[in-house]
Amino acid sequence: MATATLGNVEALSFLKARSEVLARVRAARITPQVEILPLEQAGGRVLAEPAFADRDYPPEPRSMRDGFAVRAADLPGTFTIVGEVRAGQPVNCRVEPGEAVEIMTGASVPDGADTVVMIEHVTVNGDQVEIPKALEMGANVNPQGRDAMAGALILNPGTRLGYAEIALLASIGQAEVSVYKRPRVAILATGDELVELEAEPEPHQIRNSNSWSLAAQVMRAGGEAVILPVAADELETTKSLIAEGLECDLLLLSGGVSAGKYDLVETALQSFGAQMHFDRVLIQPGQPCVFGQARGTFFFGLPGNPASTMVCFEIFARAALELLGGIVEPALAVTGARLKAPFRQKTGLTRFLPARLDAEGLLTPVGWSGSGDIAALTRANVYLVSDPEKPEYAAGEWIGVMAR
């Protein structure tokens, strides 16, 4: 993973910078506090205790198809139908040689039977069913305990509870769930040009959008957002607000991390004995991204342009937040798609550019005027992720894609 020097600052590759975040936060984190929630409120939270199967799943052999339960050793042949079993009903019959029981999907397989023949593959005449082909023993049967045996570990602590995990917890009768408390994430936007949402900005001013976009990203990643007032370009004010932010589990600053005369964030952080782990990354947008630690709290200094802030959060700060929230292995949701048209770039940077993935699975970059173009971001549904060493891609070629 290459490094390079930009000016007097060593810039890390995207992969090396992300690895640095993971290693630093993983080494320093402590187990979060735990709270107990009703199952219906636990979606999206992180499981704090292991979950175990309360019985075998399935508790009895179950049919996976509508059809007839028989003995595989008797196939093929003509069988006498001696009963019917529906899902949710106890079995009150047994299959003997030459017999069959009509069975529905999800029903328990009766004793004596070991195979289910699909209804589409038989001919029924009165109380007789003709089965023309042999099947392997166990065909179309889910054996007792195949999904989980009683007492088996089925969910590990550190698992994000999505809808499948909630269904699994419901199936074992877990009405309450122990989850980790959400990390508190302070969000501090900086810059004289920023005004609050309710203000009427002058032509030289803009409303503070970064704090609110970051709050949405924090909440989506499982954190609790704490939005601080905007810090003007004045050192003592910035230091006071940073001190407040360092009381949280993670601090996110936007703006003030470049090399400009009035970019005061790094100066203010140094007054708290801050250790900088990196302050430039070979990506676009978001090169002047800072990661460090002060007073025991990790912080990110994110560039002020909205797209830079959003991208740096997703690829770096989100991983730190998830680790602090109890997630064992934060994942970066990068997959791939085929380009609808050729794509060219200058090499040297991993680019995360707004793009649109269409219904046919083809990817098209969204035209934008730079990392301050919020409207272009709303027209995108993914980010294109380029290889920093590849100058051009042909139409139809695979390229990286990250969820937006």
C-alpha positions in Angstrom: 0.0 0.0 0.0 1.8 3.0 -1.3 2.4 6.3 0.4 3.3 9.6 -1.2 4.4 13.1 -0.2 2.2 16.1 -0.9 4.2 19.2 0.0 5.7 18.6 3.4 3.0 16.1 4.4 3.1 12.3 3.9 -0.2 11.2 2.4 -1.5 7.7 3.0 -3.2 5.5 0.5 -6.9 4.9 1.1 -6.3 1.3 2.3 -3.5 2.2 4.6 -5.4 5.0 6.1 -8.4 2.8 6.8 -6.2 0.1 8.3 -4.7 2.8 10.6 -8.2 3.7 11.8 -9.2 0.1 12.4 -6.0 -0.8 14.2 -5.9 2.3 16.5 -9.5 2.2 17.5 -9.6 -1.6 18.0 -6.5 -1.4 20.2 -7.9 1.4 22.4 -11.6 0.7 22.7 -13.4 -0.6 25.8 -16.5 -2.7 25.9 -19.5 -0.3 25.7 -22.2 -0.1 28.3 -25.2 -2.4 27.9 -29.0 -1.7 28.0 -32.0 -4.0 27.6 -34.6 -3.2 25.0 -37.9 -4.8 23.9 -37.3 -6.8 20.7 -39.4 -4.4 18.7 -37.0 -1.6 19.5 -33.7 -3.5 18.9 -33.5 -3.2 15.1 -30.3 -1.6 14.0 -28.7 -2.0 17.5 -25.6 -4.1 18.3 -26.1 -7.3 20.3 -24.3 -7.3 23.6 -24.8 -11.0 24.7 -24.7 -14.3 22.9 -28.0 -15.8 21.8 -28.6 -19.6 22.0 -31.2 -21.9 20.5 -33.8 -22.8 23.0 -34.6 -26.1 21.2 -33.7 -28.0 18.0 -34.6 -26.1 14.8 -36.6 -27.5 13.3 -37.8 -29.4 16.3 -39.0 -32.3 14.1 -38.2 -33.3 10.5 -40.1 -30.9 8.3 -41.3 -31.1 4.7 -39.8 -28.6 2.3 -42.4 -29.2 -0.4 -46.1 -30.0 -0.9 -46.2 -33.7 -1.9 -46.2 -37.2 -0.4 -44.1 -38.5 2.5 -42.8 -42.0 1.8 -39.9 -44.4 2.4 -37.1 -43.9 -0.1 -36.4 -47.6 -0.2 -39.9 -48.3 -1.6 -39.4 -45.9 -4.7 -40.5 -46.1 -7.5 -44.0 -47.6 -7.1 -47.6 -47.2 -6.4 -48.6 -46.3 -2.8 -51.7 -46.3 -0.7 -52.5 -42.8 0.8 -53.1 -43.3 4.5 -53.4 -39.8 5.8 -52.7 -36.1 5.5 -50.4 -33.8 7.5 -50.7 -30.0 7.4 -48.3 -27.4 8.8 -49.1 -26.5 12.4 -50.9 -29.8 13.2 -49.5 -32.7 15.2 -48.8 -35.9 13.3 -51.3 -38.7 14.1 -50.2 -41.3 11.5 -47.2 -43.5 10.6 -45.9 -44.6 7.2 -45.4 -48.3 6.6 -43.9 -50.0 3.5 -46.1 -49.3 0.5 -47.9 -46.3 2.1 -47.8 -42.6 1.6 -49.0 -39.6 3.5 -50.0 -36.4 1.8 -48.0 -33.6 3.3 -47.8 -29.8 3.1 -44.8 -27.5 3.1 -43.7 -26.9 6.7 -45.5 -29.9 8.1 -43.8 -32.5 10.3 -42.7 -35.7 8.5 -44.5 -38.7 10.0 -42.6 -41.6 11.6 -41.6 -44.2 9.1 -41.2 -41.7 6.3 -37.8 -40.3 5.3 -38.4 -38.6 1.9 -41.0 -36.3 0.4 -41.9 -36.5 -3.3 -43.1 -33.2 -4.8 -46.8 -33.1 -5.9 -45.7 -32.2 -9.4 -44.0 -35.5 -9.9 -46.8 -37.9 -8.9 -50.1 -39.1 -10.3 -53.0 -39.5 -7.9 -55.9 -41.9 -8.5 -58.3 -42.0 -5.6 -56.5 -43.4 -2.6 -53.5 -44.4 -4.7 -50.5 -42.4 -5.7 -48.1 -43.4 -8.5 -44.5 -42.3 -8.1 -42.4 -43.1 -11.2 -38.9 -42.2 -10.1 -36.6 -43.0 -7.2 -35.2 -40.3 -4.9 -32.3 -40.2 -2.4 -33.3 -40.7 1.2 -34.0 -37.3 2.8 -35.0 -35.6 -0.4 -37.2 -32.5 0.3 -36.9 -33.0 4.1 -35.3 -30.6 6.6 -34.0 -32.9 9.3 -34.5 -32.2 13.0 -31.8 -29.8 14.2 -30.3 -28.9 10.8 -30.7 -25.2 11.3 -29.6 -25.3 15.0 -29.4 -27.8 17.8 -30.7 -26.9 21.2 -28.2 -24.8 23.1 -26.2 -23.9 20.0 -24.8 -20.4 19.7 -26.8 -18.7 16.9 -25.8 -15.0 17.3 -22.5 -13.5 18.6 -22.1 -10.3 20.6 -21.1 -7.5 18.2 -23.7 -8.5 15.6 -25.8 -5.6 14.1 -29.4 -6.6 14.4 -31.1 -6.4 11.0 -34.4 -7.9 10.1 -33.1 -11.4 9.7 -31.4 -11.3 13.2 -34.6 -9.9 14.7 -36.6 -12.8 13.2 -34.1 -15.3 14.6 -34.3 -13.8 18.1 -38.1 -13.8 17.8 -38.1 -17.5 16.8 -36.2 -18.4 20.0 -38.7 -16.4 22.1 -36.3 -13.6 23.1 -38.7 -10.8 23.9 -36.0 -8.5 25.4 -32.5 -8.0 24.0 -29.2 -6.9 25.6 -27.6 -4.3 23.3 -24.7 -2.0 23.5 -25.4 1.7 24.1 -25.0 3.9 21.2 -21.7 5.9 21.1 -22.2 9.7 21.5 -20.6 11.5 18.6 -20.0 15.2 18.8 -20.2 17.1 15.5 -18.5 20.5 15.2 -18.6 22.5 12.0 -16.1 25.4 11.7 -15.8 28.5 9.6 -16.8 32.2 9.5 -18.8 31.5 6.4 -21.3 29.2 8.2 -24.6 30.3 9.7 -27.2 28.2 11.4 -30.2 26.8 9.6 -32.7 29.4 10.7 -30.5 32.4 9.7 -30.8 34.3 6.4 -27.3 34.1 4.9 -25.6 37.0 3.3 -24.1 36.5 -0.2 -20.7 35.6 1.4 -22.3 33.1 3.8 -23.7 29.6 3.6 -26.0 27.6 5.9 -24.4 24.8 7.9 -25.4 21.6 6.1 -22.4 19.4 7.1 -23.5 19.1 10.8 -26.9 17.8 9.7 -25.6 15.4 7.0 -23.1 14.1 9.5 -25.8 13.6 12.1 -27.8 11.5 9.6 -24.7 9.4 8.8 -24.0 9.0 12.5 -27.5 7.8 13.3 -27.5 5.4 10.3 -24.2 4.0 11.6 -25.6 3.4 15.1 -24.4 6.4 16.9 -26.1 9.3 18.9 -25.4 12.6 17.2 -24.5 15.6 19.4 -24.5 18.8 17.3 -22.4 21.6 18.7 -22.7 25.3 17.7 -20.7 26.4 14.7 -17.2 27.5 15.6 -16.1 30.7 14.0 -12.5 31.1 12.8 -11.3 32.2 16.2 -8.9 30.1 18.2 -10.3 30.3 21.7 -13.9 29.7 20.5 -12.7 26.7 18.6 -10.7 25.3 21.5 -13.7 25.7 23.9 -16.0 23.8 21.5 -13.4 21.1 20.9 -13.1 20.6 24.6 -16.8 20.0 24.8 -16.7 17.6 21.9 -13.9 15.6 23.4 -16.3 14.7 26.3 -18.2 12.4 23.8 -17.0 9.0 22.5 -16.0 10.4 19.1 -15.5 13.9 17.7 -16.1 14.9 14.1 -15.0 18.3 12.9 -15.8 19.6 9.5 -13.7 22.4 7.9 -10.6 24.1 9.1 -8.2 21.2 8.3 -6.6 22.6 5.2 -3.4 24.7 5.0 -5.2 28.0 4.9 -4.3 31.0 7.1 -7.5 30.7 9.1 -7.7 26.9 9.3 -7.3 26.7 13.0 -8.5 23.2 13.9 -5.2 21.5 14.0 -3.7 24.3 16.1 -6.6 24.1 18.5 -6.3 20.3 18.8 -2.6 20.6 19.6 -3.5 22.6 22.7 -5.1 19.4 24.0 -2.0 17.3 23.4 -3.5 15.8 20.2 -1.7 13.0 18.5 -2.2 13.0 14.7 -2.2 9.5 13.2 -2.6 10.9 9.6 -3.6 14.2 8.1 -3.7 13.5 4.4 -5.1 10.6 2.3 -4.7 9.9 -1.4 -8.4 10.1 -2.2 -10.8 12.4 -4.1 -12.8 14.0 -2.6 -11.4 14.3 0.9 -7.5 14.5 0.7 -7.0 16.7 3.7 -8.6 14.3 6.2 -7.2 14.2 9.7 -7.4 11.3 12.2 -6.1 11.5 15.7 -6.7 11.3 19.4 -6.8 13.8 22.3 -7.7 13.3 25.9 -8.5 9.7 25.2 -11.1 10.5 22.5 -10.6 9.8 18.8 -11.4 12.6 16.4 -11.6 13.1 12.7 -11.0 16.5 11.0 -13.1 16.3 7.8 -12.7 18.7 4.9 -15.4 21.3 4.8 -16.8 20.6 1.3 -20.0 18.5 1.7 -19.0 15.6 -0.6 -15.6 15.4 1.1 -17.2 15.3 4.5 -19.7 12.6 3.5 -17.1 10.4 1.8 -14.5 10.6 4.6 -17.2 9.7 7.1 -18.3 6.6 5.2 -14.8 5.2 4.6 -13.1 6.2 7.8 -15.2 7.6 10.6 -18.0 5.1 10.2 -15.6 2.3 10.9 -14.4 4.0 14.1 -17.9 4.6 15.3 -19.0 1.0 14.6 -16.0 -0.3 16.6 -16.8 2.0 19.5 -20.4 0.7 19.3 -19.4 -2.9 19.7 -19.3 -4.1 16.1 -16.6 -6.7 15.7 -15.7 -6.3 12.1 -16.8 -3.1 10.4 -17.4 -3.7 6.7 -16.9 -1.3 3.8 -19.8 -1.8 1.4 -17.8 -1.8 -1.8 -18.9 -4.1 -4.6 -18.7 -3.7 -8.4 -20.7 -2.8 -11.5 -20.2 -2.5 -15.2 -19.7 1.0 -16.6 -22.3 2.3 -19.1 -19.7 4.5 -20.8 -15.9 4.8 -20.8 -14.4 6.5 -17.7 -11.0 8.2 -17.5 -9.0 9.7 -14.7 -5.6 10.9 -13.6 -3.8 8.2 -11.6 -2.6 8.5 -8.1 -5.9 8.9 -6.2 -8.7 6.5 -5.2 -11.8 8.4 -6.3 -15.2 8.2 -4.7 -17.4 10.0 -7.2 -21.2 10.3 -7.3 -22.7 7.9 -9.7 -26.0 6.3 -10.6 -26.6 2.5 -10.8 -29.6 1.8 -13.1 -32.1 -1.0 -13.2 -29.9 -3.0 -15.6 -27.0 -2.8 -13.2 -25.0 -0.3 -15.3 -23.1 2.5 -13.7 -22.9 6.1 -14.9 -21.0 8.9 -13.1 -23.2 11.9 -12.2 -22.1 15.2 -13.6 -21.0 17.5 -10.8 -19.2 20.8 -10.3 -17.0 19.5 -7.5 -17.2 18.4 -3.9 -19.4 21.4 -2.9 -22.2 20.3 -5.3 -24.8 18.9 -2.9 -27.5 18.7 -5.6 -25.4 16.4 -7.7 -25.0 14.1 -4.7 -28.8 13.8 -4.4 -29.0 12.6 -8.0 -26.5 9.8 -7.2 -27.5 6.5 -5.5 -23.9 5.2 -5.2 -20.3 6.2 -5.3 -18.0 5.1 -8.1 -14.8 3.8 -6.6 -11.8 3.8 -8.9 -8.4 2.0 -8.9 -5.8 4.7 -8.3 -3.4 3.0 -10.7 -5.8 2.6 -13.6 -6.1 5.6 -16.0 -9.1 4.5 -18.0 -12.0 2.0 -18.1 -13.9 0.8 -21.1 -17.6 0.7 -21.4 -18.8 -2.5 -19.9 -15.7 -2.9 -17.7 -16.1 -3.6 -14.0 -15.4 -0.8 -11.5 -15.9 -0.4 -7.8 -19.2 0.8 -6.3 -19.9 1.9 -2.7 -23.4 2.5 -1.3 -24.3 6.1 -0.8 
